[in-house]
């Protein structure tokens, strides 16, 4: 089943509203961010702020000072880019209980083009002290992440995609823990640390590598900050070769975060799969993922390259 994590975001808000008190805000994109279903179910708990993302973040911060948690929703390009000053100074600095629901992240936005394909948001949000950064890999993890963000006391950046992704997690047994990676497959020759949309591609890459006799582990890193240093070090020591995979610039995202951990604790050969410090372009999402190397074949090739550097 392929479902976009942004759809899970909207559904989770509705499901949680029956049990918890919070408000939801949007900046004139509720049909796309999927907060429109929350608005229909709970119109008295929804605030439409119009096309004014920075103002929305400041209003959310003001409401949060009363003790009411707020989900502020818009595209990642606007949440992390256009509204960065308000997020940093109004939400991050006073450490307020605002959850930023950022949809349409990465180049899989597709035909909306390079200006809307946000590949810098993880890097930007990681630099704000106290900001939790989450990038779920499927609908099950996305719903669990929304609940975890709500129960966390402090600012959280939630990253969701527009494109449908395969369901990897079993809803009946999956347990989401902030800052804890998820071992999807064990392995001894290398480890692929993946996040978001690229996690399903990492699992495909593992299957391709097994046919060539290469046993690669796959670890899903849903929380980029705080990152699971213990698990990263454990698998780097165990395999001696690391590949990171993300739909984000290779600078400052998951790859950068993993390299920071390894440089200080366990230096091993690393190869980063992501957008290679270039802007995107307009086109069909799946075609763009191939053009920019965000696919299983490229992940598998990088695993073989990094093993050769052991």
KOLMI-643847 format. One line per 4 residues: number of its first residue (from 1); for each residue z, x, y of C-alpha. Coordinates in steps of 0.02 Angstrom, whole numbers, plus 32768, in hexadecimal, padded with zeros to 4 digits. Layout:
BEGIN
NUM) Z X Y  ... $
//
This chain:
BEGIN
1) 8000 8000 8000  7FD2 8043 80AC  8036 8006 8141  804D 8052 81ED $
5) 80FC 808B 821A  80EC 8032 82C2  80E4 7F8E 8261  8184 7FBC 8207 $
9) 81D3 7FE0 82B1  81B4 7F2F 82EE  81EE 7EE1 824B  828C 7F4A 8247 $
13) 82BC 7F14 82F6  82B1 7E5D 82C3  8312 7E79 8222  839D 7EDB 8279 $
17) 83AE 7E5E 8308  8402 7DE0 8297  8492 7E59 827A  849C 7EC9 8313 $
21) 849A 7EB1 83D0  8413 7F13 842C  8384 7EF9 84A4  82CC 7F25 8492 $
25) 825C 7F5B 8522  81A2 7F7A 852E  8124 7FB6 85AE  8095 7F3A 859B $
29) 8065 7F74 84EC  80CE 7F01 8480  803C 7EC6 8415  8013 7F7A 83EA $
33) 80C4 7FBB 83D8  80ED 7F1F 8371  8182 7EEE 83DB  8127 7E4A 83FB $
37) 816F 7E05 835A  821D 7E2B 839B  81F2 7DD4 843F  81BC 7D38 83E1 $
41) 825A 7D36 8378  82D6 7D69 83FF  8288 7D4C 84AB  8331 7D51 8502 $
45) 834D 7E03 84C1  82A3 7E47 84F3  8273 7E92 859D  81BF 7EAE 85D1 $
49) 81BB 7F3B 8650  8100 7F42 8670  809A 7FE0 867F  8129 8049 86C4 $
53) 816A 80B7 8636  81D9 8126 86A0  822B 808E 86EE  8243 8041 8641 $
57) 82A2 80DB 8608  8311 80D6 86A2  8334 801C 868C  835C 803A 85D4 $
61) 83D5 80C2 8608  8429 804F 8684  843F 7FC6 8602  8482 8044 8585 $
65) 850F 8071 85FE  8554 7FC1 85DF  8566 7FE9 8525  84CA 7F8B 84EC $
69) 8451 7FF3 8481  839C 7FE8 84B9  82F6 800A 8462  8275 803F 84E4 $
73) 81C6 8033 849B  811B 8074 84CB  8095 80EE 8490  80D1 81A0 846C $
77) 805D 81E6 84F2  80B9 817E 8574  8169 8185 852C  8170 8242 8519 $
81) 80ED 8272 859B  80E5 81FE 8631  819D 81CE 8628  81E3 827A 85FC $
85) 8245 828F 869E  829D 81E7 8688  82C0 8208 85D0  8309 82B3 85F7 $
89) 836F 8289 8691  839D 81D2 867A  83B2 81CA 85BC  83C8 827B 8579 $
93) 8438 82C8 85FE  84BC 823D 85F8  84A2 822D 853B  8487 8171 8540 $
97) 846E 80FD 84AE  83B2 80E2 84C5  8337 80E4 8433  8286 8110 8463 $
101) 8207 80B9 83F2  816A 8123 8409  80D2 80DF 83AE  801E 811E 83A0 $
105) 8051 81D3 838D  7FD8 825B 8353  7F1A 825F 834B  7F12 81CB 82D2 $
109) 7F12 815C 836C  7E58 8179 8353  7DDD 812C 83CD  7E5C 8123 845B $
113) 7E31 81DA 8478  7E86 827C 84A3  7EEC 8239 8535  7F45 81BF 84C1 $
117) 7F54 8234 842A  8001 827A 8447  8018 831E 83E9  809F 8365 845A $
121) 8129 82E2 8451  8195 8332 83C9  8195 83D6 8428  81C4 8380 84CC $
125) 824F 8316 8481  8298 83A8 841D  82BF 8402 84BF  8330 8378 8502 $
129) 83E4 83A3 84D2  8432 831F 8461  838F 82C3 843F  8376 8294 8387 $
133) 82BD 829A 8354  8280 8235 82BE  81D1 822C 8274  81CF 81B8 81DA $
137) 814A 81CA 8153  8134 8115 811C  816B 8062 813D  8208 806D 80D1 $
141) 8244 8109 8129  8213 80C2 81D3  827F 8027 81BC  8311 808F 817F $
145) 82FA 8105 8212  8303 8077 8291  83A9 803E 8248  83ED 80F0 8243 $
149) 83B9 8107 82F9  8411 8067 832B  84B2 809C 82D5  84AB 814A 8323 $
153) 8508 8155 83C8  8490 81B2 843A  83D9 81C5 8469  8358 81C1 83DE $
157) 829C 81DC 83E4  8243 817B 8359  818D 81AC 8338  8118 812C 82E9 $
161) 805E 812B 82BF  7FCF 80B2 82D6  7F77 80D6 8232  7FAE 808B 818D $
165) 8001 8108 8116  8029 80FB 805C  80D8 80C4 802C  8131 8157 7FDB $
169) 81E5 811D 7FDA  8235 809C 7F67  8285 801A 7FD8  8305 7FEA 7F54 $
173) 834E 8098 7F46  831D 80FA 7FE1  83AD 813C 804A  838A 817E 80FA $
177) 8401 8200 8141  83E9 8246 81F0  83C4 8300 81E6  83AC 8304 812A $
181) 8306 8332 80DB  82C4 82D9 8040  8285 833B 7FA9  81EF 82D7 7F6C $
185) 81B9 8358 7EEB  820A 83F6 7EAB  81A5 8496 7E95  81B5 8552 7E83 $
189) 811A 85A5 7ECE  8121 8563 7F81  816B 84D7 7FE8  8113 845E 805D $
193) 8183 841B 80E7  812C 8380 8128  814F 82F4 81A2  8106 824B 81D1 $
197) 8055 8221 819D  803A 82CE 8151  80BC 82B3 80C9  8046 824A 8060 $
201) 7FC1 82D0 8078  803E 8354 803F  805C 82F3 7F9F  7F9F 82EB 7F83 $
205) 7F96 83A7 7FA0  801D 83C4 7F1D  7FB7 8366 7E9B  7F1C 83CD 7EC7 $
209) 7F7F 846F 7EB6  7FCB 843E 7E0F  7F1B 8436 7DC6  7F09 84ED 7DF7 $
213) 7FB1 851D 7DAA  800F 8526 7E50  80B7 84CE 7E55  80E0 84A0 7F0A $
217) 8179 8440 7F42  816A 83B8 7FC7  81FB 8397 803C  81F0 8308 80B9 $
221) 8243 8334 815F  8258 828C 81B6  82D5 82CE 8235  828C 835C 829B $
225) 832C 836A 8301  83AF 8389 82C3  834A 83DC 8239  838A 83F7 8188 $
229) 83A3 84B4 8192  83FF 84BD 80EB  8371 846D 8089  82EB 84D3 80E2 $
233) 8344 8576 80BD  8364 8541 8008  82AB 8520 7FE5  826E 85B7 8047 $
237) 82DC 8628 7FDC  82AB 85CC 7F3D  81EE 85D4 7F56  81D3 8664 7FD0 $
241) 813E 860D 8022  8140 8580 80A3  80BB 850A 80E7  80E2 8489 816E $
245) 8077 83ED 8185  807B 8379 821A  800D 830C 8289  8042 836B 8325 $
249) 801C 840C 837F  804E 849E 8311  80B2 84DB 83A8  815D 848D 83BF $
253) 8159 840B 8335  8191 8413 8280  813B 84BB 8265  8191 8507 82FB $
257) 823A 84BF 82C9  822B 8500 8216  81F6 85AD 8254  828F 85B3 82C6 $
261) 8300 8591 8231  82A9 8610 81C1  829F 869B 8244  835C 8696 8259 $
265) 838D 867A 81A3  8306 869E 8122  8261 86EB 815D  81D4 86C1 80E2 $
269) 8117 86AB 80F6  80EF 8609 8152  804F 85AA 8175  804C 8516 81EC $
273) 7FD5 8483 81D4  7FC4 8418 826F  7F5A 8403 830A  7F2F 84B6 8334 $
277) 7F5F 84B6 83ED  7EC6 8453 8425  7EAE 83A6 846D  7E6C 831B 83FD $
281) 7DCE 82B6 8411  7D97 8202 83FE  7D62 81C8 8351  7D95 816B 82B3 $
285) 7E46 819C 8282  7E21 81D5 81D0  7D8C 823C 820A  7DF7 828E 8291 $
289) 7E7C 82BC 8212  7DF7 8318 81AD  7DAA 836B 8247  7E52 83B1 827B $
293) 7E81 83E7 81CB  7F0C 8368 81B5  7EE1 8343 8100  7F15 8370 8050 $
297) 7E8B 83F1 8036  7EBF 8458 80CD  7F77 844F 809E  7F4C 848C 7FEE $
301) 7EE3 851C 8033  7F72 8550 80A3  7FE9 854E 800F  7F78 85C7 7FB1 $
305) 7F69 8637 804A  8023 863E 8068  8046 8664 7FB0  7FCF 86F9 7FBE $
309) 803D 873D 804A  80DC 8743 7FE2 $
//
